[in-house]
Amino acid sequence: MRYVTSKPEHEAAYQDVCALLAKHKDKLTAIEMLAIAANMVGKLLAMQDQRTITPDQAMQVIANNIEHGNQQVIAAMTDTAGMARN
């Protein structure tokens, strides 16, 4: 499996998705947002070209990015440099 370094276009698309979720934050719970995102991932998975990527490869991309996203959030939550502590 080859890994792709994030490009500016990736970050721009990610920020757009974040803005869309933020737009609906007062109307949806976190679990509802998770369900909607999972549904979208399922649809994107179904749209992959099986001539260029196998279902197993696509699932690995999903798993790798879920893990990476979790690591990013954990790192951000544990980075307390400059924050006041009681």
PDB file with one MODEL, atoms N, CA, C and O in Angstrom:
MODEL        1
ATOM      1  N   MET A   1       0.859  -1.181   0.000  1.00  0.00           N
ATOM      2  CA  MET A   1       0.000   0.000   0.000  1.00  0.00           C
ATOM      3  C   MET A   1       0.898   1.233   0.000  1.00  0.00           C
ATOM      4  O   MET A   1       1.775   1.369   0.852  1.00  0.00           O
ATOM      5  N   ARG A   2       0.679   2.113  -0.940  1.00  0.00           N
ATOM      6  CA  ARG A   2       1.461   3.348  -0.962  1.00  0.00           C
ATOM      7  C   ARG A   2       0.737   4.419  -0.139  1.00  0.00           C
ATOM      8  O   ARG A   2      -0.492   4.476  -0.110  1.00  0.00           O
ATOM      9  N   TYR A   3       1.506   5.240   0.507  1.00  0.00           N
ATOM     10  CA  TYR A   3       0.949   6.307   1.319  1.00  0.00           C
ATOM     11  C   TYR A   3       1.098   7.621   0.575  1.00  0.00           C
ATOM     12  O   TYR A   3       2.110   7.865  -0.083  1.00  0.00           O
ATOM     13  N   VAL A   4       0.087   8.459   0.685  1.00  0.00           N
ATOM     14  CA  VAL A   4       0.074   9.735  -0.016  1.00  0.00           C
ATOM     15  C   VAL A   4       0.198  10.851   1.011  1.00  0.00           C
ATOM     16  O   VAL A   4      -0.557  10.903   1.981  1.00  0.00           O
ATOM     17  N   THR A   5       1.145  11.730   0.792  1.00  0.00           N
ATOM     18  CA  THR A   5       1.294  12.901   1.642  1.00  0.00           C
ATOM     19  C   THR A   5       0.178  13.878   1.316  1.00  0.00           C
ATOM     20  O   THR A   5      -0.176  14.083   0.155  1.00  0.00           O
ATOM     21  N   SER A   6      -0.356  14.465   2.348  1.00  0.00           N
ATOM     22  CA  SER A   6      -1.444  15.418   2.164  1.00  0.00           C
ATOM     23  C   SER A   6      -0.995  16.589   1.292  1.00  0.00           C
ATOM     24  O   SER A   6       0.098  17.131   1.457  1.00  0.00           O
ATOM     25  N   LYS A   7      -1.858  16.953   0.377  1.00  0.00           N
ATOM     26  CA  LYS A   7      -1.605  18.085  -0.517  1.00  0.00           C
ATOM     27  C   LYS A   7      -2.481  19.257  -0.076  1.00  0.00           C
ATOM     28  O   LYS A   7      -3.435  19.060   0.677  1.00  0.00           O
ATOM     29  N   PRO A   8      -2.176  20.459  -0.528  1.00  0.00           N
ATOM     30  CA  PRO A   8      -3.029  21.604  -0.198  1.00  0.00           C
ATOM     31  C   PRO A   8      -4.487  21.375  -0.593  1.00  0.00           C
ATOM     32  O   PRO A   8      -5.398  21.814   0.109  1.00  0.00           O
ATOM     33  N   GLU A   9      -4.708  20.689  -1.715  1.00  0.00           N
ATOM     34  CA  GLU A   9      -6.081  20.406  -2.155  1.00  0.00           C
ATOM     35  C   GLU A   9      -6.806  19.497  -1.167  1.00  0.00           C
ATOM     36  O   GLU A   9      -8.011  19.635  -0.958  1.00  0.00           O
ATOM     37  N   HIS A  10      -6.071  18.568  -0.562  1.00  0.00           N
ATOM     38  CA  HIS A  10      -6.660  17.677   0.440  1.00  0.00           C
ATOM     39  C   HIS A  10      -7.109  18.488   1.651  1.00  0.00           C
ATOM     40  O   HIS A  10      -8.214  18.308   2.162  1.00  0.00           O
ATOM     41  N   GLU A  11      -6.243  19.373   2.096  1.00  0.00           N
ATOM     42  CA  GLU A  11      -6.570  20.197   3.273  1.00  0.00           C
ATOM     43  C   GLU A  11      -7.749  21.106   2.975  1.00  0.00           C
ATOM     44  O   GLU A  11      -8.610  21.295   3.834  1.00  0.00           O
ATOM     45  N   ALA A  12      -7.809  21.677   1.766  1.00  0.00           N
ATOM     46  CA  ALA A  12      -8.928  22.547   1.405  1.00  0.00           C
ATOM     47  C   ALA A  12     -10.238  21.762   1.407  1.00  0.00           C
ATOM     48  O   ALA A  12     -11.252  22.252   1.903  1.00  0.00           O
ATOM     49  N   ALA A  13     -10.224  20.555   0.858  1.00  0.00           N
ATOM     50  CA  ALA A  13     -11.435  19.726   0.850  1.00  0.00           C
ATOM     51  C   ALA A  13     -11.829  19.352   2.274  1.00  0.00           C
ATOM     52  O   ALA A  13     -13.009  19.384   2.622  1.00  0.00           O
ATOM     53  N   TYR A  14     -10.851  18.999   3.093  1.00  0.00           N
ATOM     54  CA  TYR A  14     -11.114  18.662   4.496  1.00  0.00           C
ATOM     55  C   TYR A  14     -11.744  19.849   5.228  1.00  0.00           C
ATOM     56  O   TYR A  14     -12.714  19.679   5.966  1.00  0.00           O
ATOM     57  N   GLN A  15     -11.200  21.039   5.025  1.00  0.00           N
ATOM     58  CA  GLN A  15     -11.741  22.230   5.684  1.00  0.00           C
ATOM     59  C   GLN A  15     -13.165  22.513   5.223  1.00  0.00           C
ATOM     60  O   GLN A  15     -13.994  22.956   6.018  1.00  0.00           O
ATOM     61  N   ASP A  16     -13.459  22.264   3.960  1.00  0.00           N
ATOM     62  CA  ASP A  16     -14.825  22.438   3.451  1.00  0.00           C
ATOM     63  C   ASP A  16     -15.789  21.482   4.146  1.00  0.00           C
ATOM     64  O   ASP A  16     -16.896  21.868   4.521  1.00  0.00           O
ATOM     65  N   VAL A  17     -15.361  20.230   4.317  1.00  0.00           N
ATOM     66  CA  VAL A  17     -16.210  19.250   5.010  1.00  0.00           C
ATOM     67  C   VAL A  17     -16.418  19.679   6.460  1.00  0.00           C
ATOM     68  O   VAL A  17     -17.532  19.593   6.978  1.00  0.00           O
ATOM     69  N   CYS A  18     -15.351  20.140   7.120  1.00  0.00           N
ATOM     70  CA  CYS A  18     -15.473  20.619   8.499  1.00  0.00           C
ATOM     71  C   CYS A  18     -16.456  21.785   8.596  1.00  0.00           C
ATOM     72  O   CYS A  18     -17.267  21.839   9.521  1.00  0.00           O
ATOM     73  N   ALA A  19     -16.388  22.706   7.656  1.00  0.00           N
ATOM     74  CA  ALA A  19     -17.304  23.848   7.657  1.00  0.00           C
ATOM     75  C   ALA A  19     -18.742  23.390   7.468  1.00  0.00           C
ATOM     76  O   ALA A  19     -19.654  23.940   8.086  1.00  0.00           O
ATOM     77  N   LEU A  20     -18.951  22.399   6.627  1.00  0.00           N
ATOM     78  CA  LEU A  20     -20.295  21.868   6.419  1.00  0.00           C
ATOM     79  C   LEU A  20     -20.826  21.210   7.690  1.00  0.00           C
ATOM     80  O   LEU A  20     -21.984  21.409   8.056  1.00  0.00           O
ATOM     81  N   LEU A  21     -19.993  20.437   8.354  1.00  0.00           N
ATOM     82  CA  LEU A  21     -20.413  19.828   9.616  1.00  0.00           C
ATOM     83  C   LEU A  21     -20.710  20.900  10.662  1.00  0.00           C
ATOM     84  O   LEU A  21     -21.695  20.797  11.394  1.00  0.00           O
ATOM     85  N   ALA A  22     -19.877  21.910  10.735  1.00  0.00           N
ATOM     86  CA  ALA A  22     -20.088  22.995  11.702  1.00  0.00           C
ATOM     87  C   ALA A  22     -21.418  23.705  11.439  1.00  0.00           C
ATOM     88  O   ALA A  22     -22.085  24.149  12.373  1.00  0.00           O
ATOM     89  N   LYS A  23     -21.791  23.807  10.185  1.00  0.00           N
ATOM     90  CA  LYS A  23     -23.059  24.442   9.815  1.00  0.00           C
ATOM     91  C   LYS A  23     -24.253  23.705  10.425  1.00  0.00           C
ATOM     92  O   LYS A  23     -25.285  24.317  10.704  1.00  0.00           O
ATOM     93  N   HIS A  24     -24.117  22.412  10.631  1.00  0.00           N
ATOM     94  CA  HIS A  24     -25.221  21.589  11.123  1.00  0.00           C
ATOM     95  C   HIS A  24     -25.049  21.156  12.580  1.00  0.00           C
ATOM     96  O   HIS A  24     -25.838  20.351  13.076  1.00  0.00           O
ATOM     97  N   LYS A  25     -24.033  21.677  13.272  1.00  0.00           N
ATOM     98  CA  LYS A  25     -23.709  21.202  14.620  1.00  0.00           C
ATOM     99  C   LYS A  25     -24.823  21.413  15.630  1.00  0.00           C
ATOM    100  O   LYS A  25     -24.922  20.651  16.592  1.00  0.00           O
ATOM    101  N   ASP A  26     -25.654  22.409  15.445  1.00  0.00           N
ATOM    102  CA  ASP A  26     -26.734  22.674  16.394  1.00  0.00           C
ATOM    103  C   ASP A  26     -27.963  21.804  16.143  1.00  0.00           C
ATOM    104  O   ASP A  26     -28.861  21.737  16.982  1.00  0.00           O
ATOM    105  N   LYS A  27     -28.001  21.135  14.985  1.00  0.00           N
ATOM    106  CA  LYS A  27     -29.159  20.324  14.625  1.00  0.00           C
ATOM    107  C   LYS A  27     -28.889  18.831  14.705  1.00  0.00           C
ATOM    108  O   LYS A  27     -29.824  18.031  14.729  1.00  0.00           O
ATOM    109  N   LEU A  28     -27.611  18.445  14.748  1.00  0.00           N
ATOM    110  CA  LEU A  28     -27.236  17.037  14.737  1.00  0.00           C
ATOM    111  C   LEU A  28     -26.349  16.713  15.935  1.00  0.00           C
ATOM    112  O   LEU A  28     -25.535  17.528  16.370  1.00  0.00           O
ATOM    113  N   THR A  29     -26.529  15.508  16.451  1.00  0.00           N
ATOM    114  CA  THR A  29     -25.636  15.052  17.518  1.00  0.00           C
ATOM    115  C   THR A  29     -24.345  14.520  16.898  1.00  0.00           C
ATOM    116  O   THR A  29     -24.262  14.316  15.687  1.00  0.00           O
ATOM    117  N   ALA A  30     -23.358  14.304  17.732  1.00  0.00           N
ATOM    118  CA  ALA A  30     -22.086  13.769  17.251  1.00  0.00           C
ATOM    119  C   ALA A  30     -22.283  12.394  16.609  1.00  0.00           C
ATOM    120  O   ALA A  30     -21.662  12.096  15.589  1.00  0.00           O
ATOM    121  N   ILE A  31     -23.139  11.557  17.196  1.00  0.00           N
ATOM    122  CA  ILE A  31     -23.359  10.223  16.636  1.00  0.00           C
ATOM    123  C   ILE A  31     -24.102  10.309  15.306  1.00  0.00           C
ATOM    124  O   ILE A  31     -23.874   9.484  14.421  1.00  0.00           O
ATOM    125  N   GLU A  32     -24.983  11.288  15.152  1.00  0.00           N
ATOM    126  CA  GLU A  32     -25.656  11.475  13.868  1.00  0.00           C
ATOM    127  C   GLU A  32     -24.663  11.910  12.802  1.00  0.00           C
ATOM    128  O   GLU A  32     -24.731  11.448  11.664  1.00  0.00           O
ATOM    129  N   MET A  33     -23.734  12.802  13.166  1.00  0.00           N
ATOM    130  CA  MET A  33     -22.702  13.223  12.210  1.00  0.00           C
ATOM    131  C   MET A  33     -21.825  12.045  11.827  1.00  0.00           C
ATOM    132  O   MET A  33     -21.454  11.890  10.664  1.00  0.00           O
ATOM    133  N   LEU A  34     -21.494  11.212  12.810  1.00  0.00           N
ATOM    134  CA  LEU A  34     -20.687  10.023  12.536  1.00  0.00           C
ATOM    135  C   LEU A  34     -21.416   9.097  11.570  1.00  0.00           C
ATOM    136  O   LEU A  34     -20.810   8.575  10.633  1.00  0.00           O
ATOM    137  N   ALA A  35     -22.706   8.891  11.791  1.00  0.00           N
ATOM    138  CA  ALA A  35     -23.497   8.022  10.919  1.00  0.00           C
ATOM    139  C   ALA A  35     -23.551   8.572   9.494  1.00  0.00           C
ATOM    140  O   ALA A  35     -23.433   7.814   8.530  1.00  0.00           O
ATOM    141  N   ILE A  36     -23.727   9.869   9.360  1.00  0.00           N
ATOM    142  CA  ILE A  36     -23.775  10.497   8.034  1.00  0.00           C
ATOM    143  C   ILE A  36     -22.423  10.355   7.333  1.00  0.00           C
ATOM    144  O   ILE A  36     -22.362  10.030   6.147  1.00  0.00           O
ATOM    145  N   ALA A  37     -21.339  10.603   8.078  1.00  0.00           N
ATOM    146  CA  ALA A  37     -20.005  10.474   7.492  1.00  0.00           C
ATOM    147  C   ALA A  37     -19.732   9.030   7.079  1.00  0.00           C
ATOM    148  O   ALA A  37     -19.159   8.792   6.016  1.00  0.00           O
ATOM    149  N   ALA A  38     -20.133   8.068   7.903  1.00  0.00           N
ATOM    150  CA  ALA A  38     -19.924   6.658   7.571  1.00  0.00           C
ATOM    151  C   ALA A  38     -20.718   6.269   6.336  1.00  0.00           C
ATOM    152  O   ALA A  38     -20.234   5.505   5.500  1.00  0.00           O
ATOM    153  N   ASN A  39     -21.939   6.790   6.214  1.00  0.00           N
ATOM    154  CA  ASN A  39     -22.760   6.523   5.040  1.00  0.00           C
ATOM    155  C   ASN A  39     -22.076   7.057   3.788  1.00  0.00           C
ATOM    156  O   ASN A  39     -22.056   6.397   2.749  1.00  0.00           O
ATOM    157  N   MET A  40     -21.518   8.254   3.896  1.00  0.00           N
ATOM    158  CA  MET A  40     -20.819   8.853   2.761  1.00  0.00           C
ATOM    159  C   MET A  40     -19.591   8.034   2.395  1.00  0.00           C
ATOM    160  O   MET A  40     -19.327   7.816   1.213  1.00  0.00           O
ATOM    161  N   VAL A  41     -18.837   7.577   3.391  1.00  0.00           N
ATOM    162  CA  VAL A  41     -17.663   6.746   3.119  1.00  0.00           C
ATOM    163  C   VAL A  41     -18.086   5.471   2.399  1.00  0.00           C
ATOM    164  O   VAL A  41     -17.425   5.041   1.453  1.00  0.00           O
ATOM    165  N   GLY A  42     -19.181   4.868   2.842  1.00  0.00           N
ATOM    166  CA  GLY A  42     -19.682   3.671   2.173  1.00  0.00           C
ATOM    167  C   GLY A  42     -20.003   3.929   0.708  1.00  0.00           C
ATOM    168  O   GLY A  42     -19.697   3.103  -0.152  1.00  0.00           O
ATOM    169  N   LYS A  43     -20.611   5.058   0.423  1.00  0.00           N
ATOM    170  CA  LYS A  43     -20.944   5.411  -0.956  1.00  0.00           C
ATOM    171  C   LYS A  43     -19.690   5.679  -1.776  1.00  0.00           C
ATOM    172  O   LYS A  43     -19.595   5.263  -2.931  1.00  0.00           O
ATOM    173  N   LEU A  44     -18.726   6.376  -1.176  1.00  0.00           N
ATOM    174  CA  LEU A  44     -17.462   6.627  -1.873  1.00  0.00           C
ATOM    175  C   LEU A  44     -16.722   5.317  -2.139  1.00  0.00           C
ATOM    176  O   LEU A  44     -16.099   5.153  -3.188  1.00  0.00           O
ATOM    177  N   LEU A  45     -16.793   4.397  -1.200  1.00  0.00           N
ATOM    178  CA  LEU A  45     -16.176   3.085  -1.385  1.00  0.00           C
ATOM    179  C   LEU A  45     -16.798   2.367  -2.575  1.00  0.00           C
ATOM    180  O   LEU A  45     -16.088   1.782  -3.393  1.00  0.00           O
ATOM    181  N   ALA A  46     -18.112   2.411  -2.669  1.00  0.00           N
ATOM    182  CA  ALA A  46     -18.808   1.738  -3.771  1.00  0.00           C
ATOM    183  C   ALA A  46     -18.471   2.350  -5.128  1.00  0.00           C
ATOM    184  O   ALA A  46     -18.582   1.675  -6.151  1.00  0.00           O
ATOM    185  N   MET A  47     -18.064   3.607  -5.152  1.00  0.00           N
ATOM    186  CA  MET A  47     -17.774   4.292  -6.412  1.00  0.00           C
ATOM    187  C   MET A  47     -16.338   4.114  -6.889  1.00  0.00           C
ATOM    188  O   MET A  47     -15.971   4.649  -7.935  1.00  0.00           O
ATOM    189  N   GLN A  48     -15.514   3.370  -6.142  1.00  0.00           N
ATOM    190  CA  GLN A  48     -14.122   3.185  -6.554  1.00  0.00           C
ATOM    191  C   GLN A  48     -14.040   2.320  -7.798  1.00  0.00           C
ATOM    192  O   GLN A  48     -14.846   1.410  -7.992  1.00  0.00           O
ATOM    193  N   ASP A  49     -13.068   2.610  -8.630  1.00  0.00           N
ATOM    194  CA  ASP A  49     -12.841   1.864  -9.863  1.00  0.00           C
ATOM    195  C   ASP A  49     -12.088   0.585  -9.519  1.00  0.00           C
ATOM    196  O   ASP A  49     -10.902   0.631  -9.194  1.00  0.00           O
ATOM    197  N   GLN A  50     -12.766  -0.546  -9.588  1.00  0.00           N
ATOM    198  CA  GLN A  50     -12.149  -1.810  -9.211  1.00  0.00           C
ATOM    199  C   GLN A  50     -11.095  -2.283 -10.205  1.00  0.00           C
ATOM    200  O   GLN A  50     -10.453  -3.310  -9.985  1.00  0.00           O
ATOM    201  N   ARG A  51     -10.914  -1.548 -11.291  1.00  0.00           N
ATOM    202  CA  ARG A  51      -9.807  -1.860 -12.202  1.00  0.00           C
ATOM    203  C   ARG A  51      -8.500  -1.295 -11.673  1.00  0.00           C
ATOM    204  O   ARG A  51      -7.425  -1.739 -12.075  1.00  0.00           O
ATOM    205  N   THR A  52      -8.582  -0.310 -10.766  1.00  0.00           N
ATOM    206  CA  THR A  52      -7.367   0.336 -10.259  1.00  0.00           C
ATOM    207  C   THR A  52      -7.147   0.114  -8.769  1.00  0.00           C
ATOM    208  O   THR A  52      -6.041   0.339  -8.277  1.00  0.00           O
ATOM    209  N   ILE A  53      -8.165  -0.319  -8.042  1.00  0.00           N
ATOM    210  CA  ILE A  53      -8.025  -0.550  -6.609  1.00  0.00           C
ATOM    211  C   ILE A  53      -8.960  -1.684  -6.206  1.00  0.00           C
ATOM    212  O   ILE A  53     -10.125  -1.718  -6.603  1.00  0.00           O
ATOM    213  N   THR A  54      -8.438  -2.602  -5.420  1.00  0.00           N
ATOM    214  CA  THR A  54      -9.267  -3.709  -4.957  1.00  0.00           C
ATOM    215  C   THR A  54     -10.096  -3.261  -3.765  1.00  0.00           C
ATOM    216  O   THR A  54      -9.762  -2.271  -3.114  1.00  0.00           O
ATOM    217  N   PRO A  55     -11.173  -3.977  -3.472  1.00  0.00           N
ATOM    218  CA  PRO A  55     -11.941  -3.634  -2.259  1.00  0.00           C
ATOM    219  C   PRO A  55     -11.075  -3.666  -0.997  1.00  0.00           C
ATOM    220  O   PRO A  55     -11.240  -2.826  -0.113  1.00  0.00           O
ATOM    221  N   ASP A  56     -10.159  -4.626  -0.910  1.00  0.00           N
ATOM    222  CA  ASP A  56      -9.276  -4.695   0.261  1.00  0.00           C
ATOM    223  C   ASP A  56      -8.356  -3.471   0.342  1.00  0.00           C
ATOM    224  O   ASP A  56      -8.123  -2.941   1.428  1.00  0.00           O
ATOM    225  N   GLN A  57      -7.841  -3.029  -0.791  1.00  0.00           N
ATOM    226  CA  GLN A  57      -6.990  -1.833  -0.792  1.00  0.00           C
ATOM    227  C   GLN A  57      -7.787  -0.601  -0.372  1.00  0.00           C
ATOM    228  O   GLN A  57      -7.299   0.228   0.396  1.00  0.00           O
ATOM    229  N   ALA A  58      -9.003  -0.483  -0.873  1.00  0.00           N
ATOM    230  CA  ALA A  58      -9.849   0.656  -0.512  1.00  0.00           C
ATOM    231  C   ALA A  58     -10.154   0.639   0.984  1.00  0.00           C
ATOM    232  O   ALA A  58     -10.121   1.682   1.637  1.00  0.00           O
ATOM    233  N   MET A  59     -10.452  -0.542   1.527  1.00  0.00           N
ATOM    234  CA  MET A  59     -10.720  -0.644   2.967  1.00  0.00           C
ATOM    235  C   MET A  59      -9.476  -0.299   3.774  1.00  0.00           C
ATOM    236  O   MET A  59      -9.580   0.266   4.863  1.00  0.00           O
ATOM    237  N   GLN A  60      -8.301  -0.632   3.250  1.00  0.00           N
ATOM    238  CA  GLN A  60      -7.058  -0.278   3.945  1.00  0.00           C
ATOM    239  C   GLN A  60      -6.859   1.230   3.961  1.00  0.00           C
ATOM    240  O   GLN A  60      -6.406   1.785   4.962  1.00  0.00           O
ATOM    241  N   VAL A  61      -7.193   1.897   2.862  1.00  0.00           N
ATOM    242  CA  VAL A  61      -7.122   3.366   2.826  1.00  0.00           C
ATOM    243  C   VAL A  61      -8.037   3.953   3.898  1.00  0.00           C
ATOM    244  O   VAL A  61      -7.653   4.876   4.617  1.00  0.00           O
ATOM    245  N   ILE A  62      -9.246   3.411   3.997  1.00  0.00           N
ATOM    246  CA  ILE A  62     -10.201   3.886   5.008  1.00  0.00           C
ATOM    247  C   ILE A  62      -9.648   3.665   6.400  1.00  0.00           C
ATOM    248  O   ILE A  62      -9.644   4.585   7.219  1.00  0.00           O
ATOM    249  N   ALA A  63      -9.178   2.448   6.683  1.00  0.00           N
ATOM    250  CA  ALA A  63      -8.654   2.130   8.014  1.00  0.00           C
ATOM    251  C   ALA A  63      -7.450   2.997   8.362  1.00  0.00           C
ATOM    252  O   ALA A  63      -7.356   3.502   9.480  1.00  0.00           O
ATOM    253  N   ASN A  64      -6.527   3.174   7.415  1.00  0.00           N
ATOM    254  CA  ASN A  64      -5.340   3.997   7.663  1.00  0.00           C
ATOM    255  C   ASN A  64      -5.724   5.435   7.986  1.00  0.00           C
ATOM    256  O   ASN A  64      -5.136   6.051   8.874  1.00  0.00           O
ATOM    257  N   ASN A  65      -6.705   5.969   7.271  1.00  0.00           N
ATOM    258  CA  ASN A  65      -7.080   7.360   7.486  1.00  0.00           C
ATOM    259  C   ASN A  65      -7.895   7.547   8.763  1.00  0.00           C
ATOM    260  O   ASN A  65      -7.815   8.605   9.388  1.00  0.00           O
ATOM    261  N   ILE A  66      -8.672   6.551   9.161  1.00  0.00           N
ATOM    262  CA  ILE A  66      -9.352   6.616  10.455  1.00  0.00           C
ATOM    263  C   ILE A  66      -8.299   6.646  11.562  1.00  0.00           C
ATOM    264  O   ILE A  66      -8.376   7.459  12.483  1.00  0.00           O
ATOM    265  N   GLU A  67      -7.323   5.756  11.463  1.00  0.00           N
ATOM    266  CA  GLU A  67      -6.250   5.715  12.467  1.00  0.00           C
ATOM    267  C   GLU A  67      -5.474   7.027  12.506  1.00  0.00           C
ATOM    268  O   GLU A  67      -5.181   7.550  13.581  1.00  0.00           O
ATOM    269  N   HIS A  68      -5.142   7.555  11.330  1.00  0.00           N
ATOM    270  CA  HIS A  68      -4.389   8.810  11.273  1.00  0.00           C
ATOM    271  C   HIS A  68      -5.202   9.969  11.868  1.00  0.00           C
ATOM    272  O   HIS A  68      -4.665  10.801  12.599  1.00  0.00           O
ATOM    273  N   GLY A  69      -6.484  10.012  11.549  1.00  0.00           N
ATOM    274  CA  GLY A  69      -7.339  11.060  12.111  1.00  0.00           C
ATOM    275  C   GLY A  69      -7.419  10.960  13.626  1.00  0.00           C
ATOM    276  O   GLY A  69      -7.369  11.976  14.319  1.00  0.00           O
ATOM    277  N   ASN A  70      -7.542   9.741  14.145  1.00  0.00           N
ATOM    278  CA  ASN A  70      -7.558   9.553  15.597  1.00  0.00           C
ATOM    279  C   ASN A  70      -6.257  10.046  16.217  1.00  0.00           C
ATOM    280  O   ASN A  70      -6.274  10.733  17.238  1.00  0.00           O
ATOM    281  N   GLN A  71      -5.131   9.697  15.602  1.00  0.00           N
ATOM    282  CA  GLN A  71      -3.827  10.129  16.113  1.00  0.00           C
ATOM    283  C   GLN A  71      -3.710  11.649  16.123  1.00  0.00           C
ATOM    284  O   GLN A  71      -3.157  12.225  17.060  1.00  0.00           O
ATOM    285  N   GLN A  72      -4.226  12.295  15.087  1.00  0.00           N
ATOM    286  CA  GLN A  72      -4.163  13.756  15.025  1.00  0.00           C
ATOM    287  C   GLN A  72      -4.962  14.394  16.158  1.00  0.00           C
ATOM    288  O   GLN A  72      -4.501  15.349  16.784  1.00  0.00           O
ATOM    289  N   VAL A  73      -6.157  13.869  16.422  1.00  0.00           N
ATOM    290  CA  VAL A  73      -6.992  14.432  17.486  1.00  0.00           C
ATOM    291  C   VAL A  73      -6.354  14.184  18.848  1.00  0.00           C
ATOM    292  O   VAL A  73      -6.317  15.082  19.689  1.00  0.00           O
ATOM    293  N   ILE A  74      -5.858  12.986  19.066  1.00  0.00           N
ATOM    294  CA  ILE A  74      -5.216  12.673  20.350  1.00  0.00           C
ATOM    295  C   ILE A  74      -4.004  13.564  20.572  1.00  0.00           C
ATOM    296  O   ILE A  74      -3.796  14.079  21.670  1.00  0.00           O
ATOM    297  N   ALA A  75      -3.207  13.744  19.528  1.00  0.00           N
ATOM    298  CA  ALA A  75      -2.033  14.618  19.645  1.00  0.00           C
ATOM    299  C   ALA A  75      -2.453  16.051  19.963  1.00  0.00           C
ATOM    300  O   ALA A  75      -1.817  16.716  20.780  1.00  0.00           O
ATOM    301  N   ALA A  76      -3.511  16.524  19.326  1.00  0.00           N
ATOM    302  CA  ALA A  76      -3.972  17.890  19.570  1.00  0.00           C
ATOM    303  C   ALA A  76      -4.500  18.035  21.009  1.00  0.00           C
ATOM    304  O   ALA A  76      -4.311  19.071  21.646  1.00  0.00           O
ATOM    305  N   MET A  77      -5.160  16.985  21.506  1.00  0.00           N
ATOM    306  CA  MET A  77      -5.720  17.058  22.864  1.00  0.00           C
ATOM    307  C   MET A  77      -4.633  16.940  23.931  1.00  0.00           C
ATOM    308  O   MET A  77      -4.795  17.460  25.035  1.00  0.00           O
ATOM    309  N   THR A  78      -3.537  16.269  23.620  1.00  0.00           N
ATOM    310  CA  THR A  78      -2.480  16.091  24.614  1.00  0.00           C
ATOM    311  C   THR A  78      -1.417  17.178  24.529  1.00  0.00           C
ATOM    312  O   THR A  78      -0.544  17.256  25.393  1.00  0.00           O
ATOM    313  N   ASP A  79      -1.479  18.003  23.516  1.00  0.00           N
ATOM    314  CA  ASP A  79      -0.530  19.113  23.385  1.00  0.00           C
ATOM    315  C   ASP A  79      -1.038  20.267  24.232  1.00  0.00           C
ATOM    316  O   ASP A  79      -1.836  21.089  23.781  1.00  0.00           O
ATOM    317  N   THR A  80      -0.562  20.309  25.459  1.00  0.00           N
ATOM    318  CA  THR A  80      -1.045  21.334  26.386  1.00  0.00           C
ATOM    319  C   THR A  80      -0.032  22.466  26.588  1.00  0.00           C
ATOM    320  O   THR A  80      -0.180  23.276  27.504  1.00  0.00           O
ATOM    321  N   ALA A  81       0.982  22.521  25.745  1.00  0.00           N
ATOM    322  CA  ALA A  81       1.972  23.577  25.867  1.00  0.00           C
ATOM    323  C   ALA A  81       1.301  24.946  25.820  1.00  0.00           C
ATOM    324  O   ALA A  81       0.531  25.249  24.909  1.00  0.00           O
ATOM    325  N   GLY A  82       1.605  25.750  26.808  1.00  0.00           N
ATOM    326  CA  GLY A  82       1.056  27.095  26.846  1.00  0.00           C
ATOM    327  C   GLY A  82      -0.323  27.188  27.464  1.00  0.00           C
ATOM    328  O   GLY A  82      -0.877  28.284  27.552  1.00  0.00           O
ATOM    329  N   MET A  83      -0.889  26.085  27.891  1.00  0.00           N
ATOM    330  CA  MET A  83      -2.228  26.114  28.500  1.00  0.00           C
ATOM    331  C   MET A  83      -2.085  26.145  30.012  1.00  0.00           C
ATOM    332  O   MET A  83      -1.206  25.500  30.584  1.00  0.00           O
ATOM    333  N   ALA A  84      -2.957  26.897  30.641  1.00  0.00           N
ATOM    334  CA  ALA A  84      -2.950  26.965  32.104  1.00  0.00           C
ATOM    335  C   ALA A  84      -3.467  25.663  32.689  1.00  0.00           C
ATOM    336  O   ALA A  84      -4.382  25.043  32.146  1.00  0.00           O
ATOM    337  N   ARG A  85      -2.874  25.257  33.798  1.00  0.00           N
ATOM    338  CA  ARG A  85      -3.315  24.034  34.493  1.00  0.00           C
ATOM    339  C   ARG A  85      -3.668  24.390  35.915  1.00  0.00           C
ATOM    340  O   ARG A  85      -3.092  25.294  36.519  1.00  0.00           O
ATOM    341  N   ASN A  86      -4.631  23.654  36.435  1.00  0.00           N
ATOM    342  CA  ASN A  86      -5.028  23.851  37.838  1.00  0.00           C
ATOM    343  C   ASN A  86      -4.167  23.028  38.754  1.00  0.00           C
ATOM    344  O   ASN A  86      -4.350  23.062  39.970  1.00  0.00           O
TER     345      ASN A  86
ENDMDL
END
